[in-house]
Structures are given as C-alpha cells and as structure tokens.
Amino acid sequence: MANPFVLDFSDPCAGDQSLTGGKGSHLAELTAAGFPVPRGLVLTTAAYRRFVSEGPGGEEQEPRVGDEPIGGASRPEVLRERLSRDELPPDLAAAVLEALRAWGHVGPLAVRSSAVSEDSAASSFAGLYQSYLNVRGERDLLARVRDCFASLWSEPAVRYRDSRRLDHSREAMAVVVMEMVEACSAGVAFTVHPVTGARDQIVINSAWGLGEAVVAGVVTPDMFVVDKSSLAVLERQVFDKQFAIGPDAVGGTARHPLDDAISGAPSLSDQQVVDVARLAREVEEHYGASQDIEWACADRLYLLQARPVTMP
C-alpha cells in the first residue's frame, strides 16, 4: 500500500472494510468485478485516525471526547464540534489532492461517508452520515471530507450505534470521493420486495435528476416491480414529480421545477427498467444475498452503491 491515507478503487487493498468502510469496500470490490462504478478513491480510516489524533498545534494526542478517550465517550458532541472546525492536516490534504490531480479529473465530485460498520446486513446507517454532491474546487472538497469525518459523531449516529450495541471505540470513518454522475434519472432498487418480502421480485424506485430526491424522500418516486427471473415488468406506478434535484451552479444541489409534460411521465423507459433490474440481479448474484443498490442513468447506467438488505 503506497499511501496509507488514500486508496484508488482499483487498489487491491481498497476492498478491506477496516480500511475503506462499508461503502468504500463494496465500491472497490464491485469495481474489481467489472460493474459500472464511477471512478473513485477513498480516504482511509488511517486518514481519519490521523485527523482525529492531531492536536491544535499539530502534535499527536490520544483521541478524546471531552476528558475521556473515545471508547468511553460520554460527550461525542465535543469531538464532533472540534473535527467540524479543524482543517485537515497538510499531509492528508496533499494526499487527496495529489490523487485527484493524477486522475486529471476537473468535474464535480460526490463525497460520501463510509464508516467501518456501515452497510452491513445488521446495520445500514442509511442517512445518518454525511454525503455531498456536486462538490467543486479543492477548498470545498477538503471541507466536505472533514464534515464526513465529523459526522461519525453525530447524535443520531451515536444513538444508532448504541441501539445496535456497537462499540464506539472500534468505529472509524473513511470517505469516498468519486466522480459525480449528472443523472437524467436515478434511484434505488431492491432485490427482495421491501413490503411483501417476495424474493422473486425486484422493486425499483426512480425519479428525474439525482437520486437524492428518492433517498431523501422529497418526491414520490415512480415504482416498478420486475420479475427477477424473466425481467418482465409486473407493475408500474408513475407519480407526478413536481421537481428534480440537480447540480446548482455554485456547488451543491438545488430543486429544479419540471414542466407538466415531464413531471407526470415515467422517469425510466421500459428498457431502462429492465437494465436496472438486470444490474440489481447481477449484484445479488455477485454477493449471494439480497441487495439494496443505488443507480443512476446518464450516458449509460451506473452503479453508485450496493449494500445488503438490512435485517430488522
């Protein structure tokens, strides 16, 4: 491992969940398996530990929350606030910027949290850690990486770990930085019906624009139910989608109103429904277990995330 702080998805070490977290390790594994994952890299858990252990003057110190080590933390908000305002150590900042420059990438980025215990069959942490779309410029990138690190200690995340009896002292955060897909439509797909439990069906939720609209629940997405074996479309429900979430000119995302002719139209063609269902089925076959995937359609179909369907 040439750089302990930054790993490209293509690096053989990037599939190690202890280094790249749940989201990062899955994306690296899927990249290696030939799935259509956008190019990306991961700031590792070693980078997180380097950040959290550096004192105000740059000296190394034991990671603490208030007066207690992290493992016995009673006030995680103290650490969260410190990490939220501190800048990344110069060596971490240089490592991620050097890796991006080596890509020659100049477009918008997606910056996504990837905790070690995230995206497992027992705990998903869906929506509890920070993710950012349409990140533009080096300054914004480094700030969003910092914010992802800090979100490990958000109040909802700490409560969720407590509810799952997870050891805070064993948790760490990696951060995925990947090329952002400027999607025409996007959403999620489940290889088991999330309501009926039918394992012979794939359920797709989709909307116009970025998948944030579906994941955040700010629109009622179209729903397609597909037979897993034949890929025949069994059910379609198309809803009126008043807006799409897309890139904002200054960075981040914004709501863009849709014309009536578009808002009530299906956000996926029949062929795209089949393509998304086939992709979801192939991911399930790869892992040998039911999957919850995020996908996006642009110039082609992309796989943005895969995780096991979380058991209640």
Secondary structure as the mmCIF struct_conf table of DSSP 4:
data_model
#
loop_
_struct_conf.conf_type_id
_struct_conf.id
_struct_conf.beg_label_comp_id
_struct_conf.beg_label_asym_id
_struct_conf.beg_label_seq_id
_struct_conf.end_label_comp_id
_struct_conf.end_label_asym_id
_struct_conf.end_label_seq_id
BEND BEND1 PRO A 4 PHE A 5
STRN STRN1 VAL A 6 ASP A 8
TURN_TY1_P TURN_TY1_P1 PHE A 9 SER A 10
BEND BEND2 ASP A 11 ASP A 11
HELX_RH_3T_P HELX_RH_3T_P1 PRO A 12 GLY A 15
HELX_RH_AL_P HELX_RH_AL_P1 GLN A 17 ALA A 32
TURN_TY1_P TURN_TY1_P2 ALA A 33 GLY A 34
HELX_LH_PP_P HELX_LH_PP_P1 VAL A 37 ARG A 39
STRN STRN2 GLY A 40 LEU A 43
HELX_RH_AL_P HELX_RH_AL_P2 THR A 45 VAL A 52
TURN_TY1_P TURN_TY1_P3 SER A 53 SER A 53
STRN STRN3 GLU A 54 GLU A 54
TURN_TY1_P TURN_TY1_P4 PRO A 56 GLY A 57
BEND BEND3 GLY A 58 GLY A 58
STRN STRN4 GLU A 60 GLU A 60
STRN STRN5 ARG A 64 VAL A 65
TURN_TY1_P TURN_TY1_P5 GLY A 66 ASP A 67
STRN STRN6 GLU A 68 PRO A 69
HELX_RH_3T_P HELX_RH_3T_P2 ILE A 70 GLY A 72
BEND BEND4 SER A 74 SER A 74
HELX_RH_AL_P HELX_RH_AL_P3 PRO A 76 ARG A 85
BEND BEND5 ASP A 86 ASP A 86
HELX_LH_PP_P HELX_LH_PP_P2 GLU A 87 PRO A 89
HELX_RH_AL_P HELX_RH_AL_P4 PRO A 90 TRP A 103
TURN_TY1_P TURN_TY1_P6 GLY A 104 GLY A 104
BEND BEND6 GLY A 107 GLY A 107
STRN STRN7 LEU A 109 ALA A 115
TURN_TY1_P TURN_TY1_P7 VAL A 116 ASP A 119
BEND BEND7 SER A 120 ALA A 122
TURN_TY1_P TURN_TY1_P8 ALA A 126 LEU A 128
BEND BEND8 TYR A 129 TYR A 129
STRN STRN8 SER A 131 VAL A 135
BEND BEND9 GLY A 137 GLY A 137
HELX_RH_AL_P HELX_RH_AL_P5 GLU A 138 ALA A 150
HELX_RH_3T_P HELX_RH_3T_P3 SER A 151 TRP A 153
HELX_RH_AL_P HELX_RH_AL_P6 GLU A 155 SER A 163
TURN_TY1_P TURN_TY1_P9 ARG A 164 ARG A 165
HELX_RH_3T_P HELX_RH_3T_P4 HIS A 168 ARG A 170
STRN STRN9 MET A 173 GLU A 179
HELX_LH_PP_P HELX_LH_PP_P3 MET A 180 VAL A 181
BEND BEND10 CYS A 184 CYS A 184
STRN STRN10 SER A 185 PHE A 190
BEND BEND11 THR A 191 VAL A 192
TURN_TY1_P TURN_TY1_P10 PRO A 194 THR A 196
TURN_TY1_P TURN_TY1_P11 ARG A 199 ASP A 200
STRN STRN11 GLN A 201 TRP A 208
STRN STRN12 GLY A 209 GLY A 209
TURN_TY1_P TURN_TY1_P12 GLY A 211 GLY A 211
HELX_RH_AL_P HELX_RH_AL_P7 GLU A 212 VAL A 215
TURN_TY1_P TURN_TY1_P13 ALA A 216 GLY A 217
BEND BEND12 VAL A 219 VAL A 219
STRN STRN13 ASP A 222 ASP A 227
TURN_TY1_P TURN_TY1_P14 LYS A 228 SER A 230
STRN STRN14 VAL A 233 GLN A 237
STRN STRN15 PHE A 243 PRO A 247
TURN_TY1_P TURN_TY1_P15 ALA A 249 VAL A 250
BEND BEND13 GLY A 251 GLY A 252
STRN STRN16 THR A 253 PRO A 257
HELX_RH_AL_P HELX_RH_AL_P8 ASP A 260 SER A 263
TURN_TY1_P TURN_TY1_P16 GLY A 264 GLY A 264
BEND BEND14 ALA A 265 ALA A 265
BEND BEND15 SER A 267 LEU A 268
HELX_RH_AL_P HELX_RH_AL_P9 ASP A 270 TYR A 287
TURN_TY1_P TURN_TY1_P17 GLY A 288 GLY A 288
BEND BEND16 ALA A 289 ALA A 289
STRN STRN17 GLN A 291 CYS A 297
BEND BEND17 ALA A 298 ARG A 300
STRN STRN18 LEU A 301 PRO A 308
HELX_LH_PP_P HELX_LH_PP_P4 VAL A 309 MET A 311
#
